[in-house]
Structure formats: structure tokens, C-alpha cells
Amino acid sequence: MRFAVTVTLLLPLIVKLPALEAQVSRQRVDRIFAAYDKPGSPGCALGVIRDGNFIYRKGYGTGNLELGVPLSPQSVFYMASVSKQFTAATVLLAAEKGFLSLDDNVRKHMPELPDYGHPITLRQMLHHTSGFRDFEILLYLAGRFGTNLFTKKEMLDLIVRQKGLNNIPGEEWIYSNTNYFLLGEVVQRTTGKSLADFAAENIFKPLGMVHTRFYDDHTLVVPGRIPAYEPAVNGTFRLSWSINWDIVGPGGLMSSVDDLLLWDRNFYRSRLGNGTLPKEMTTQGVLNNGTQIGYAAGLEISTYRGLPIVEHAGWFLGYRTTILRFPEQRFTVACLCNLSSADVGRLSRNVAEVFLGKDLQTEAKASQVSDQRSFPDPSAFAGKYFDPRSHSVYSFTASNGNLAAWGSNLTRLGPARFRDLGSGIIDFDNSDGLMRISLDMDGAKVFAGRRVEDFQVSAADVAAFAGSYKSNEIDATYNVSVNTGTLMLVNNRNPPRMLVPIAHNEFFRDDLGTILFRSDADGRISGFSLFTLSARNVGFEKVN
């Protein structure tokens, strides 16, 4: 009887314990978003999903500063590159229905594309191994990106003018938005329906995603849509969104946290097509040499602190979005923000740590092997690194004991190993006396180079590079001049940019890329090639 009484007294405590733990978890999540959870600040809409249901959902901050509309799980965001998984799903469903085959040469459906001497398959385009230069980077190099309305025809004309590829198809993984823009066009040409209409009929309507659509008409009214912002001076914000960008495929999806719950459910119990869509979407790409990469069909497959994850993030103007899924735990974080400074990768991982803390390994397992105080100071790795294969330059800075690149601190995994905010693993090595770096991302090596010191070019040699250079590929003219012995470049209406020499005939700038000048048979400068991470070897010819 005494035992029964004791159990009876403990029952209320046992029942309340899970509720108390859930409350504590919600409070921890709220602290993660505390910086946005105030009037007059843009912020984020969050959905935390377990076993197909929300265990927490909330809006932090304001969706429209002019109208004072708060963010909520019903707020409709521009999803940016998160859209790619929906484009991929559309292509896979079109293949199921027999409209196309993933092993089709894209020129079968788009014969106006140049013949680069190698077939480019739709499958390679899904996996970003096609070699197509990124059209968004090409627009940026032309000085036009983000400032005008671009029609589908203009995009196609730009792509068709490209005389080369980044790589032999299937040889490398290079992320390129051109792949998914062209895939959207292939869907329209093979099915007779636009990407927006085919996706609505075969994905959004069957799943009940009533607030989700591909935004292929910039005149459409989208109920619940919220604008995005970027930080300005003195804690204020300025508008950072565009209503005249209606290119879909690589981006262009509009959706909400509430609708993404329905998409997440379909990952585990597919109601679309023949039921194999989730498996097909998570099948990773393979390079020509048999190497498996981490990119599948619009999804990145990797691990986080010892657990498998499936994710994809997106950013465009002031929008920052991500869907982070832990499939073995049937756990997902959807984080949609309307502020350019919001780090959705870190925010979503911090949320996952609140609920999955017991399942996650420690971040830096190397700390269990040796004392991190014996690790080299991060300043030992700071500097500029040059990859002669891709003619690309990466810069690293060190401060307050942290190594940073691409605007964010890197996570230290060992004495000379770091991880970026995504799936990139960075290794440094100076075993031969020269500091070298390799960057692996999604299972592929995307950068390998050595640290370069400041290079000096004489004033007489610099003067030889001055002149105007025209690129028919991007329909742009660059004017190169000399100012007090320094090479300056102007394109379109952008302000002059100072070019930093890394070799006698090679110069770079972080926000532009690397310029490799060419000489004719008489030794005179005749043009240059411009290299960026996802648009290599864009040709310019000297015109004066």
C-alpha cells in the first residue's frame, strides 16, 4: 500500500516533466532569436518539426516595417535557392511521367545551346557537374545584376553566348544557377506547361501547399508576402527586395513555414508520383572518375556533429532561408528570415542542438585527443591563397582567436582543420614550408592552392595593361586605367575598383575575381580572361 501511495504521489510529477522540458526548450530557442524578437526589427519565422508535426513554431520580429505587420509561420517568403529542391522534384516527376529522361542531352530539348564537344545531361545539371557558367555571376560581371528586370529570353541569350564551360561535364562539382534555370525551361518544353503550373499540379496542390508557388510573373499579388531588409546606420534598416525578378528554377519559389511542414511530411511518406521521389532526390551525384559528391537533386547530403543531415539554404537580396533535416531523427528545422545579416545556417543548427543535444557529438572531436591550447594560433593561417588551376583567390583573416572567411568565423575541428557554416571542410598544411589549403565541399575538392605574398609590378609594366576591353559573352566593356602606379578597373556604372597583383600578368579583387592578361605574338596586351568561382575564363578582347 505504501508503494502504491508513493507511485500515486509521483504520477503528477512524471506527467509534468515532459511539459517542463518542452517549456525549457522553447525558452532556449527564444533566446537564440532574441536579437530579432522586438518591434521595429526584421527577423525570422521558425518551424521545428518532429515526426511530421510542429513541436514549436513562432515568428520573431516584423514582416513589414512600413505597415508594422509581425512575422508569423504564415508569412510568405522568397525562398531563393531552397527552390532548387522543388525544381528538382518537378524534373523527377516529369521523368516518371515519360516526358523526359535524366540521361537526355540537354541539347535534345534546347538545340540552341552551344555544342561544347561533350554531351551535357539533365542528371549532371541536377548535380551541378555540367560545367555551365552561373548566369547570376555573369550578370554581376556585366554590372547589371539586381538592377533590372530580366526576361527569360534575355537569360537564354546570355547563356547561349557563352563560348566555354567551367569544366568538362561530369569532371567537377561547381554550383551554378544556370543548371536549374535551364531545367525549368526543359520542363516547359517537354510537358507543355510552365514550371510554375506543372509544379502546382503535381506537387503543391496534391500536398495542400496553398501558399506556395513559383513566382514567374512579377505582377502577381501574393497574399501574405513580406519584404526583406538589410542593416543600415544607427540600428535602422533599408529595403532589400525586388518585385521585378521573376526568373524561376534556381530560385523564385514563394512559401511559408506552415506550408513547409507539408513538404517535410512528404519526405517520409511520399504522396507524389510513384512514391520514390524522396529516394531519388537524395541520390548523390557521381563524377566521371567514380567519386561520389555530396550534392543530390537540389539537396546537400552531409553530416552535422555525427548525424546525417539533408539540407539546402538560400539567399537573395535580403532573404535568408534554409531547411535543415535530420532524417534518422525525423527532425527538421525550417528557418526563414527577411534580414540579410541573419545567419540561417548557424541559427538552424543552434535550434537543432536544443532538441537533439543528446544525440550530437561534440563539435571538435580533436579536443578529446590533444589540448587545443597547443593548436597553432589562427593567425598562422591568415592571408591570400591562390589556386592556379581555377585562377581563384581565397582570403582568410584572424582576430580574437578566430579564423574568418566569407564574412563569418570558421569552426575549428583540429589543429589545422576548419569547417565553414555549410559543408565545407578546410585543411591547411605547411609540411613543405609553404602554407597550402584545400577546401572540400559536398564531397568534391573545390579549391587547392598556396598562400601568396604581395606581388609588385613596376609602373612601366602596369601601364601596358591600360585600355578598354570588350566581352561579347557578357556584352560588357571594362575600362582599365592606372592611378599612381595602381591598376584600376571600371565596368558599367560601378565605382572604380583597385586590382591587386598576384603575378606579373594576373590581378584579382575579392568582389570581382581574377584577371589574367593575354599577349599577342608581338608581346602586346591583346585581352584578358576573367575567372570567378562559378564563371571561369570569360573572354575579353582589347578594343583600343
C-alpha positions as CSV (number, residue, x, y, z in Angstrom):
1,M,0.0,0.0,0.0
2,R,2.9,2.3,0.9
3,F,4.4,1.6,-2.6
4,A,1.1,2.4,-4.3
5,V,0.7,5.6,-2.4
6,T,4.2,6.7,-3.4
7,V,3.6,5.9,-7.1
8,T,0.3,7.8,-6.9
9,L,2.1,10.9,-5.5
10,L,4.8,10.8,-8.1
11,L,2.4,10.5,-11.1
12,P,1.7,14.2,-11.4
13,L,5.4,15.0,-11.3
14,I,6.1,12.4,-14.1
15,V,3.3,13.8,-16.2
16,K,4.5,17.4,-15.8
17,L,8.2,16.6,-16.5
18,P,7.9,16.4,-20.4
19,A,5.9,19.6,-20.4
20,L,8.5,21.3,-18.3
21,E,11.3,20.1,-20.6
22,A,9.4,21.3,-23.6
23,Q,8.9,24.7,-22.0
24,V,12.7,25.0,-21.2
25,S,13.5,24.0,-24.8
26,R,11.2,26.7,-26.2
27,Q,12.8,29.3,-23.9
28,R,16.2,28.3,-25.2
29,V,15.0,28.7,-28.7
30,D,13.6,32.1,-28.0
31,R,17.0,33.2,-26.7
32,I,18.6,32.2,-30.0
33,F,16.3,34.6,-31.8
34,A,16.2,37.3,-29.1
35,A,18.1,39.8,-31.2
36,Y,15.2,39.9,-33.7
37,D,12.2,39.5,-31.3
38,K,11.4,43.2,-30.9
39,P,9.3,45.9,-32.6
40,G,10.9,47.6,-35.5
41,S,13.3,44.8,-36.4
42,P,13.0,42.3,-39.3
43,G,13.5,38.8,-38.2
44,C,12.7,35.1,-38.8
45,A,9.8,32.7,-39.0
46,L,10.7,29.3,-37.4
47,G,9.2,25.9,-37.6
48,V,10.6,22.9,-35.6
49,I,9.2,19.6,-36.9
50,R,9.4,16.1,-35.4
51,D,7.6,13.1,-36.7
52,G,5.6,15.2,-39.2
53,N,4.2,17.7,-36.7
54,F,5.3,21.0,-35.3
55,I,6.8,20.9,-31.8
56,Y,7.4,24.6,-32.0
57,R,6.6,27.4,-34.4
58,K,6.9,31.1,-34.0
59,G,7.6,34.4,-35.7
60,Y,10.3,36.7,-34.4
61,G,10.3,40.3,-35.4
62,T,8.5,42.3,-38.1
63,G,7.5,41.2,-41.6
64,N,6.7,44.7,-42.9
65,L,8.3,47.6,-41.2
66,E,6.2,50.2,-43.0
67,L,2.9,48.5,-42.0
68,G,4.0,47.1,-38.7
69,V,3.0,43.6,-39.7
70,P,4.6,40.9,-37.4
71,L,6.3,37.8,-38.8
72,S,4.5,34.5,-38.4
73,P,4.6,30.9,-39.6
74,Q,2.1,32.1,-42.3
75,S,4.3,34.8,-43.7
76,V,5.3,34.1,-47.3
77,F,9.0,34.4,-48.1
78,Y,11.0,34.4,-51.3
79,M,12.8,31.1,-50.8
80,A,15.9,31.8,-53.0
81,S,18.0,28.6,-53.6
82,V,15.8,26.5,-51.3
83,S,13.6,26.5,-54.5
84,K,16.1,24.1,-56.2
85,Q,14.7,21.0,-54.4
86,F,11.3,21.8,-55.8
87,T,12.6,22.3,-59.3
88,A,14.4,19.0,-59.0
89,A,11.2,17.3,-57.8
90,T,9.4,18.7,-60.8
91,V,12.0,17.3,-63.2
92,L,12.0,13.9,-61.5
93,L,8.2,13.8,-61.7
94,A,8.3,14.8,-65.3
95,A,10.7,11.9,-65.9
96,E,8.4,9.5,-64.1
97,K,5.6,10.5,-66.5
98,G,7.8,9.9,-69.5
99,F,8.2,13.5,-70.7
100,L,12.0,13.3,-70.4
101,S,14.9,11.2,-69.3
102,L,17.6,12.3,-66.8
103,D,20.2,11.0,-69.2
104,D,19.0,13.1,-72.1
105,N,21.5,15.5,-73.6
106,V,20.0,19.0,-72.8
107,R,20.5,19.9,-76.4
108,K,17.8,17.4,-77.3
109,H,15.3,19.8,-75.8
110,M,17.2,23.0,-76.2
111,P,19.1,22.8,-79.5
112,E,20.1,26.5,-79.5
113,L,22.6,25.8,-76.7
114,P,26.2,25.6,-78.0
115,D,27.8,22.3,-78.7
116,Y,30.9,22.2,-76.4
117,G,32.1,18.9,-77.7
118,H,30.7,16.9,-74.8
119,P,27.1,15.9,-74.1
120,I,25.6,17.6,-71.0
121,T,22.9,15.5,-69.4
122,L,19.9,16.7,-67.2
123,R,21.3,14.5,-64.5
124,Q,24.6,16.4,-64.5
125,M,22.7,19.6,-64.3
126,L,20.7,18.4,-61.3
127,H,24.1,17.6,-59.6
128,H,25.9,20.8,-60.7
129,T,28.5,18.9,-62.6
130,S,27.5,20.2,-66.1
131,G,30.1,22.9,-66.4
132,F,27.6,25.7,-67.3
133,R,28.8,29.1,-66.1
134,D,26.5,30.7,-63.5
135,F,24.3,33.3,-65.2
136,E,23.9,35.3,-62.0
137,I,27.6,35.7,-61.8
138,L,27.7,36.6,-65.5
139,L,25.1,39.3,-64.9
140,Y,27.1,40.6,-61.9
141,L,30.3,40.7,-64.1
142,A,28.3,42.7,-66.7
143,G,27.4,45.2,-64.0
144,R,23.7,44.6,-64.3
145,F,22.7,42.1,-61.6
146,G,19.9,43.1,-59.3
147,T,19.2,46.4,-61.1
148,N,16.8,45.5,-63.9
149,L,14.0,43.2,-64.9
150,F,15.4,40.3,-67.0
151,T,13.2,38.3,-69.2
152,K,13.6,34.6,-69.8
153,K,14.7,35.4,-73.4
154,E,17.5,37.7,-72.1
155,M,18.7,34.9,-69.8
156,L,18.7,32.4,-72.6
157,D,20.5,34.8,-74.9
158,L,23.2,35.3,-72.3
159,I,23.7,31.6,-71.7
160,V,23.8,30.8,-75.5
161,R,26.6,33.4,-76.0
162,Q,29.0,31.6,-73.7
163,K,31.9,30.1,-75.6
164,G,33.1,27.8,-73.0
165,L,32.3,25.8,-69.9
166,N,33.7,25.9,-66.4
167,N,34.8,22.2,-66.7
168,I,34.3,19.1,-68.8
169,P,30.8,17.8,-68.0
170,G,31.0,15.4,-65.1
171,E,34.6,16.2,-64.2
172,E,33.9,18.7,-61.3
173,W,31.2,19.9,-59.0
174,I,30.7,23.7,-59.4
175,Y,27.5,25.2,-58.2
176,S,25.7,27.1,-61.0
177,N,22.2,28.6,-61.1
178,T,22.2,28.2,-64.8
179,N,21.6,24.5,-64.4
180,Y,18.3,24.9,-62.7
181,F,17.2,27.8,-64.9
182,L,17.6,25.6,-67.9
183,L,15.9,22.6,-66.1
184,G,12.9,24.8,-65.7
185,E,12.9,25.6,-69.4
186,V,13.2,21.9,-70.2
187,V,10.2,21.1,-68.1
188,Q,8.2,23.7,-70.0
189,R,9.3,22.4,-73.5
190,T,8.7,18.8,-72.7
191,T,5.4,19.0,-70.7
192,G,3.9,22.0,-72.5
193,K,3.3,23.6,-69.1
194,S,5.4,26.2,-67.3
195,L,7.5,25.1,-64.3
196,A,5.0,27.0,-62.1
197,D,2.0,25.3,-63.5
198,F,3.5,21.8,-63.6
199,A,4.8,22.1,-60.0
200,A,1.4,23.4,-58.8
201,E,-0.5,20.5,-60.4
202,N,1.9,17.8,-59.3
203,I,3.4,19.0,-56.0
204,F,1.7,21.9,-54.3
205,K,-2.0,21.1,-54.9
206,P,-1.7,17.4,-54.0
207,L,0.2,18.3,-50.8
208,G,-2.2,21.1,-49.9
209,M,0.6,23.8,-50.0
210,V,-1.8,26.6,-50.8
211,H,0.6,29.4,-50.1
212,T,3.4,28.0,-52.2
213,R,4.1,28.8,-55.9
214,F,6.9,29.6,-58.3
215,Y,6.8,33.3,-58.8
216,D,7.2,33.6,-62.6
217,D,5.2,36.8,-63.0
218,H,6.4,39.8,-61.1
219,T,2.9,41.5,-61.5
220,L,1.2,38.8,-59.3
221,V,-0.3,39.7,-56.0
222,V,1.0,37.2,-53.4
223,P,-1.2,37.2,-50.2
224,G,1.0,37.2,-47.1
225,R,4.2,38.1,-48.9
226,I,6.7,40.0,-46.8
227,P,9.6,42.2,-48.0
228,A,13.2,41.8,-46.9
229,Y,15.7,44.3,-45.4
230,E,19.4,44.9,-44.8
231,P,21.0,46.7,-41.9
232,A,21.6,50.5,-42.3
233,V,23.1,53.1,-40.0
234,N,22.3,53.6,-36.3
235,G,20.3,50.4,-35.9
236,T,17.9,51.2,-38.8
237,F,17.1,49.1,-41.9
238,R,16.7,49.7,-45.6
239,L,14.6,47.8,-48.1
240,S,16.4,45.0,-49.9
241,W,13.9,43.1,-52.1
242,S,12.8,43.2,-55.7
243,I,9.4,42.8,-57.2
244,N,10.7,42.6,-60.8
245,W,12.7,39.4,-60.6
246,D,10.6,36.6,-62.0
247,I,13.2,34.1,-63.1
248,V,12.3,30.6,-61.7
249,G,14.1,27.3,-61.4
250,P,17.2,28.2,-59.4
251,G,15.0,30.4,-57.2
252,G,11.7,32.0,-57.4
253,L,9.7,29.9,-55.0
254,M,7.3,31.6,-52.6
255,S,6.4,29.7,-49.4
256,S,5.8,29.8,-45.7
257,V,6.8,27.8,-42.6
258,D,3.4,26.3,-42.4
259,D,3.5,25.0,-46.0
260,L,6.9,23.6,-45.5
261,L,5.5,21.2,-42.8
262,L,3.5,19.6,-45.6
263,W,6.6,19.3,-47.8
264,D,8.6,17.7,-44.9
265,R,5.9,15.1,-44.3
266,N,6.2,14.0,-47.9
267,F,9.9,13.3,-47.3
268,Y,8.9,10.3,-45.1
269,R,5.6,9.2,-46.7
270,S,5.7,10.3,-50.3
271,R,2.3,11.0,-51.8
272,L,3.7,12.2,-55.1
273,G,4.3,10.2,-58.3
274,N,5.1,6.6,-57.7
275,G,6.3,7.2,-54.2
276,T,10.1,7.1,-54.9
277,L,10.6,10.8,-55.0
278,P,12.4,11.3,-51.7
279,K,14.9,8.4,-52.5
280,E,15.5,9.9,-56.0
281,M,16.1,13.4,-54.6
282,T,18.7,12.2,-52.1
283,T,20.6,10.1,-54.6
284,Q,24.0,11.8,-54.6
285,G,25.8,12.7,-57.8
286,V,28.9,10.8,-59.1
287,L,31.8,12.3,-61.1
288,N,33.3,10.8,-64.2
289,N,36.1,9.2,-62.1
290,G,33.5,7.5,-59.8
291,T,33.8,9.9,-56.9
292,Q,30.5,10.5,-55.1
293,I,29.7,14.1,-54.3
294,G,27.5,15.4,-51.5
295,Y,25.1,17.1,-53.8
296,A,22.0,15.2,-54.8
297,A,18.9,16.7,-56.6
298,G,18.5,20.2,-55.1
299,L,19.7,18.9,-51.7
300,E,23.0,18.7,-49.9
301,I,23.8,15.4,-48.2
302,S,26.3,15.5,-45.3
303,T,26.6,15.2,-41.6
304,Y,26.5,17.5,-38.6
305,R,28.2,16.5,-35.4
306,G,28.0,12.9,-36.2
307,L,24.4,12.8,-37.5
308,P,23.3,12.6,-41.2
309,I,21.6,15.7,-42.5
310,V,19.8,16.7,-45.7
311,E,19.7,20.5,-46.2
312,H,19.7,23.4,-48.6
313,A,20.0,27.1,-47.8
314,G,19.2,30.1,-50.0
315,W,19.8,33.8,-50.1
316,F,18.7,36.6,-52.4
317,L,18.8,40.3,-51.7
318,G,17.7,40.5,-48.0
319,Y,16.1,37.0,-47.8
320,R,17.9,34.2,-46.0
321,T,16.2,30.7,-45.9
322,T,17.0,27.1,-45.0
323,I,15.5,23.7,-44.5
324,L,17.7,21.5,-42.3
325,R,16.6,17.9,-41.9
326,F,17.9,15.1,-39.6
327,P,16.3,12.1,-41.4
328,E,17.2,9.5,-38.8
329,Q,15.6,11.5,-36.0
330,R,12.7,12.6,-38.3
331,F,13.5,16.1,-37.2
332,T,13.5,19.3,-39.3
333,V,14.2,23.0,-38.8
334,A,12.7,25.5,-41.3
335,C,14.1,28.9,-40.7
336,L,13.0,31.8,-43.0
337,C,14.4,35.3,-42.4
338,N,13.8,38.7,-44.0
339,L,17.1,40.3,-42.9
340,S,20.3,39.9,-44.8
341,S,22.5,39.7,-41.7
342,A,20.6,36.7,-40.4
343,D,22.9,33.6,-40.4
344,V,20.3,30.9,-41.1
345,G,22.9,28.2,-41.1
346,R,24.0,28.9,-37.6
347,L,20.5,29.7,-36.3
348,S,19.0,26.4,-37.6
349,R,21.9,24.4,-36.2
350,N,21.6,26.1,-32.8
351,V,17.9,25.2,-32.8
352,A,18.7,21.6,-33.6
353,E,21.2,21.5,-30.7
354,V,18.5,22.4,-28.3
355,F,16.3,19.4,-29.2
356,L,19.0,16.9,-30.3
357,G,21.7,17.7,-27.9
358,K,22.0,14.2,-26.5
359,D,22.4,12.7,-30.0
360,L,25.0,15.1,-31.3
361,Q,28.7,14.5,-30.9
362,T,31.0,17.3,-29.6
363,E,31.8,19.8,-32.3
364,A,35.6,19.4,-32.3
365,K,36.5,15.8,-31.6
366,A,40.1,16.8,-31.9
367,S,39.8,18.4,-28.5
368,Q,39.5,14.9,-27.0
369,V,42.8,14.0,-28.5
370,S,45.0,16.9,-27.6
371,D,44.9,20.2,-25.7
372,Q,43.5,22.9,-28.0
373,R,45.9,25.3,-26.3
374,S,48.7,23.6,-28.3
375,F,47.0,24.3,-31.6
376,P,48.6,26.9,-33.9
377,D,47.2,30.4,-33.4
378,P,44.7,31.1,-36.2
379,S,46.8,34.0,-37.4
380,A,49.2,31.4,-38.8
381,F,46.6,30.6,-41.5
382,A,45.6,34.1,-42.4
383,G,46.3,35.5,-45.8
384,K,45.5,35.1,-49.5
385,Y,45.6,31.7,-51.2
386,F,45.8,31.2,-55.0
387,D,44.6,28.1,-56.9
388,P,46.4,28.1,-60.3
389,R,44.0,25.5,-61.7
390,S,40.9,27.7,-61.3
391,H,42.8,31.1,-61.1
392,S,40.8,31.8,-57.9
393,V,41.8,33.5,-54.7
394,Y,40.5,32.9,-51.2
395,S,41.3,35.3,-48.3
396,F,41.3,34.4,-44.6
397,T,41.6,36.8,-41.6
398,A,42.3,36.2,-38.0
399,S,41.1,38.2,-34.9
400,N,40.2,37.4,-31.3
401,G,41.4,33.8,-31.7
402,N,39.1,33.1,-34.6
403,L,39.8,32.5,-38.3
404,A,37.2,34.0,-40.7
405,A,36.3,33.8,-44.3
406,W,33.3,34.8,-46.5
407,G,32.2,37.1,-43.7
408,S,31.9,34.5,-40.9
409,N,34.0,32.8,-38.3
410,L,35.1,29.2,-39.1
411,T,34.6,26.4,-36.7
412,R,37.8,24.7,-35.6
413,L,37.8,20.9,-35.9
414,G,41.5,20.3,-35.3
415,P,45.0,21.8,-35.3
416,A,44.8,22.8,-39.0
417,R,41.2,21.8,-39.9
418,F,38.2,24.1,-40.0
419,R,34.6,24.0,-41.2
420,D,32.6,26.8,-42.7
421,L,28.9,27.4,-42.0
422,G,27.9,24.8,-44.5
423,S,29.5,21.5,-45.6
424,G,32.9,22.9,-46.5
425,I,36.0,21.4,-44.8
426,I,39.2,23.4,-44.9
427,D,42.6,21.9,-44.3
428,F,45.9,23.8,-44.0
429,D,49.3,22.3,-44.5
430,N,52.8,23.7,-44.4
431,S,54.8,20.5,-44.3
432,D,56.9,21.7,-47.3
433,G,57.5,25.1,-45.8
434,L,54.7,26.7,-47.9
435,M,51.3,27.1,-46.4
436,R,48.7,25.4,-48.5
437,I,45.0,24.9,-48.3
438,S,42.4,22.5,-49.7
439,L,38.7,23.0,-49.5
440,D,36.3,20.1,-49.9
441,M,32.6,20.8,-50.3
442,D,29.8,18.3,-50.9
443,G,32.4,15.6,-51.3
444,A,34.3,17.4,-54.1
445,K,37.6,19.4,-53.9
446,V,36.7,22.9,-55.0
447,F,39.9,24.8,-54.1
448,A,43.5,23.8,-53.7
449,G,46.3,26.4,-53.6
450,R,49.1,28.0,-51.7
451,R,49.5,31.2,-49.8
452,V,50.7,34.1,-51.9
453,E,52.6,37.2,-50.7
454,D,52.2,40.7,-52.0
455,F,53.5,40.9,-55.6
456,Q,55.0,44.1,-57.0
457,V,54.6,45.2,-60.6
458,S,56.6,48.1,-61.9
459,A,54.8,51.3,-63.0
460,A,56.0,50.7,-66.6
461,D,54.6,47.2,-66.7
462,V,51.3,48.3,-65.1
463,A,50.8,51.0,-67.8
464,A,50.8,48.3,-70.5
465,F,47.5,46.9,-69.2
466,A,45.6,50.1,-69.5
467,G,42.8,50.3,-72.1
468,S,39.3,49.2,-72.9
469,Y,38.3,45.6,-73.1
470,K,35.1,44.2,-74.6
471,S,33.4,40.8,-73.9
472,N,30.8,39.7,-76.3
473,E,30.0,36.8,-74.0
474,I,28.5,39.1,-71.3
475,D,28.0,42.2,-73.5
476,A,30.2,44.4,-71.3
477,T,33.1,46.7,-71.6
478,Y,35.8,47.1,-68.9
479,N,38.0,50.2,-68.8
480,V,41.4,49.6,-67.1
481,S,43.5,52.6,-66.1
482,V,46.5,53.5,-64.0
483,N,46.3,55.7,-60.9
484,T,49.6,56.4,-59.2
485,G,51.1,53.1,-60.3
486,T,47.9,51.1,-59.3
487,L,45.7,49.3,-61.8
488,M,42.0,50.5,-61.6
489,L,39.0,48.9,-63.3
490,V,35.6,50.4,-64.1
491,N,32.6,48.5,-65.5
492,N,29.2,49.9,-66.3
493,R,28.3,52.5,-63.6
494,N,30.1,50.8,-60.8
495,P,32.8,52.8,-59.0
496,P,36.5,52.2,-59.8
497,R,38.0,49.0,-58.3
498,M,41.6,48.6,-57.4
499,L,43.2,45.5,-58.8
500,V,45.8,43.6,-56.7
501,P,48.7,41.9,-58.5
502,I,49.4,38.2,-57.7
503,A,51.7,37.7,-60.7
504,H,53.2,39.7,-63.5
505,N,50.1,39.5,-65.7
506,E,47.5,38.4,-63.2
507,F,45.4,40.6,-60.9
508,F,42.5,40.0,-58.5
509,R,39.8,41.6,-56.4
510,D,37.6,39.8,-53.9
511,D,34.4,41.1,-55.2
512,L,35.3,40.6,-58.9
513,G,37.6,37.6,-59.4
514,T,40.9,37.1,-61.1
515,I,42.0,38.8,-64.4
516,L,44.7,37.0,-66.4
517,F,46.0,39.3,-69.2
518,R,47.0,37.8,-72.6
519,S,49.6,38.9,-75.0
520,D,49.8,38.6,-78.8
521,A,52.8,37.3,-80.8
522,D,54.5,40.8,-80.6
523,G,54.2,40.8,-76.8
524,R,51.4,43.4,-76.7
525,I,48.4,43.0,-74.4
526,S,45.5,41.8,-76.5
527,G,42.9,40.9,-73.9
528,F,42.3,39.1,-70.7
529,S,40.3,36.2,-69.2
530,L,38.2,36.7,-66.1
531,F,37.9,33.9,-63.6
532,T,35.4,33.6,-60.7
533,L,34.4,30.6,-58.7
534,S,31.4,29.7,-60.9
535,A,32.2,31.5,-64.1
536,R,35.6,30.7,-65.4
537,N,37.6,32.0,-68.3
538,V,35.2,34.7,-69.5
539,G,36.9,36.3,-72.5
540,F,37.6,40.0,-73.1
541,E,39.4,41.5,-76.1
542,K,41.2,44.8,-76.1
543,V,39.4,47.3,-78.3
544,N,41.9,50.2,-78.4
